[in-house]
């Protein structure tokens, strides 16, 4: 399984929902809290091609996007193959 990284902030309902889906699928992920961390937030924005909202989710080298994007992949049956590498 490729590494999964999730950029979040506390109390973000979309972050909670995205992490819940990943946990339900048994995915281990690294979470980066960008609240109060301007350098980390700038890294997220650069990696996410200018997107500033959280969560921003990466599976391996693939930028998935946000929570809605993650759920769209799941509904289309494309998330599991991506997680398999």
N, C-alpha and C positions, 0 to 999 in steps of 0.2 A: 504494500500500500504506500503510495506517495505521501510525503508529509502534508499535513493540513494545518493551515494557519488562519486564525480569525482575529481581525482587529475589532475591538469593541470599546464601549464605554459602559460604566455602571448604570443600572436602571433603564437600559435601552430595551424595550419590549421586542424589537426585531432581533437584537443580539441574542436574547433569551430564547426566542423561537428557533433561530438558526442553530444555536448550540444544542437545543433539545433534539432537533432532527438528527444532528450528527451523533449525539449520544445514543439515541434510539437505534441507530444503525451500527453501534459499536465502534465508532470512529474515535480514535485518540487524536487530539488536536492541541496545538499550542495557541494560547490566547494572549493577545497583546492589548492591554488597556491603554488607550491613547488619551484618556482624560488627563489633563494637566501634564502631558508629555509632548511638547511641541516638536521635538526632534522625531519621535516615534510617529506622530501624526503626519509629519512631512514625508516620512518614509512610506507610510500607507498611501498617501495621496499620489506620490510618484509611482509606486507599484501599481496603483489602481487607475493609472492614466487620467488623473485629475479628479477622480470621484472623491468627495469629501465626507460622504455619509457613512455611518456604521450600521451594520457590520460590513466589512470587506473581507471576502473569503477567498483563499487561495488553496488549490489542491495541486501539489507539485508546482510546476511552472505555469499552471493555468489559473488565470484570474476568473473566478466564478462570478463575482459581483457581490450583491447584497443578499438579504434574506429571501426576497421574492425570486431572485434568480436561482437560488439554491433549491427552493421548492418547485420552481418550473422544471429544473433538471430532474428532480425526483419524479414529478408527475409524468414527464416524457420518457421515463425509464433510462435516462442518460447519466444519472448520478452514480449508480453502482459501477458501471464500466469505467467511469472517470476515477472512482476510488480504487478500482483494481489496478489502475496504471496501465 
